Amino acid sequence: MIELLRKRRSIRKFSPEKVSIESTEIIIEAALRAPSSRGINPWEFLVIDDPEILCQLARAKQHGSEFLKNAPLAIVVCADSTKSDVWIEDCSIAAIIIQLTAVSLSLGSCWAQIRDRQHEYEMTAEDFIQKLLGLPEHIKVECVLGIGYPAEEKLPILNDKLQRDKIKYNHWNCN
């Protein structure tokens, strides 16, 4: 697992090669195996491989979703907000499991935050995606993950560059 974490970087440039059905199925299985609070599994996943929809998803928010237009695959991570009060956390866990599974399959990925982001002045990114994909109002969107074969190489963050000052032991003021 630590090797996957070391290799995982946000990849925003993808080769045009399609993600295989086998790899997509493994990613879907991983998503469905994601843990959730009390085993409620409020998450829902929309697997998008239609280039036209991917181009529209790339316009979901004002900044930071453009890379989706060149991704051969995207997964919209959302949840039935009526099932759990911690759907955001459950979706976040599922999303990182999807990303780590992608790395294990030699795929790259990047997270586009949707919840609490704007599409334009009078419409949220979530409203845009709900309308685009026909989601019912109670299905809330956490993020969209672009997935594909990397067309860029990013080296792992070196161990000595990790923010070790973010770690505290036993008490906030003790180091």
PyMOL commands that set and color helices and strands:
alter all, ss='L'
color gray80, all
select helices_A, chain A and resi 2-7+21-32+37-39+51-57+66-70+87-104+125-133+159-161+164-166
alter helices_A, ss='H'
color red, helices_A
select strands_A, chain A and resi 43-48+73-80+108-113+118-120+123-124+139-148
alter strands_A, ss='S'
color yellow, strands_A
deselect
rebuild
show_as cartoon
